[in-house]
């Protein structure tokens, strides 16, 4: 999720959530092997054995259409400590699709196959290679073809966002359409899309037949969502006071520019306001505040 699950957010969420692993924002690959500092910017966890401070493995995700360069960059990421490589065929962003990346490639299953195959062949056998896809680009004509392409290329599993690019992020997610994919291929299918609550998670598992779930925006909006799912409760496990400490931890993270950190925090606070009335009240108080220290003091005053 570009611009949402950066290293600071991963640190915060994995400190309270119960994730088997998490994935970086996608790293764009064009016609060169990227310098090491790019990997360390997207995935500083490479310097700590490929794990967050909480011990959660971080998989490095790539986006591109050049098999040789994707393979070469995957090799370098593994050399730097990446525990797994994920490939993005799900991004619906117009700019990305216009440059023949992300979900637009779902109209070309043969290309999807070649890209996954190139990466799988390049990295050591013990390093998992996976892929993220949607049901399709503008339609669902190639849903099963893409799933088979990913499996046949050697991927260990596939995560499927239960909408096409044309559907965007507009509800609903068509969880039931994951069932034919799961029945058609032998590798694990991980369900994704519109999972905001424990009830959503259970319904997604029921309709899709998938046991495993990928949680995206839901985990950012409700930081203890994974714990709620594992404990099968719709009641929040973290109170607002618990979340205040997380927000301070977030704001004390490393960011190049103060204004960018403030903007990221306000984005997160706006998302949390969907589930926490206190977040909406705090949003009204800080929406015009620009100094980082002033926002932190407002948070400390509520503890």
Number of C-alpha atoms within 10 A of each C-alpha: 13 11 9 17 19 17 23 19 20 23 22 23 25 24 18 18 19 17 16 10 16 20 19 22 21 20 20 16 21 17 12 12 16 17 10 11 10 11 19 14 12 17 27 18 25 24 13 13 15 22 23 25 14 15 17 20 23 26 28 27 25 23 24 23 22 17 21 18 20 26 23 18 23 28 20 18 24 19 13 16 19 25 21 22 25 26 29 23 27 28 25 20 15 14 11 16 18 10 12 14 25 30 28 22 23 29 19 15 19 14 17 25 22 19 24 25 21 20 27 23 14 15 22 13 9 8 14 17 29 24 23 23 29 28 28 27 28 16 15 17 13 16 24 19 20 26 30 19 23 30 22 15 19 19 24 18 21 24 24 27 25 25 29 23 26 14 18 15 15 10 10 11 19 18 23 17 18 27 17 13 24 20 11 13 18 12 18 18 25 21 27 26 26 23 22 18 20 21 15 15 26 16 15 26 20 14 14 22 21 20 14 15 19 20 19 17 18 19 20 21 19 23 23 22 29 24 18 22 17 11 11 13 14 13 10 16 14 15 10 16 12 12 20 18 15 19 19 17 15 20 20 14 15 11 13 8 8 15 13 11 20 21 14 18 19 18 15 19 22 19 18 22 17 12 14 16 12 14 20 16 11 18 19 12 12 16 15 9 14 14 12 16 14 12 20 16 11 13 17 13 9 10 11
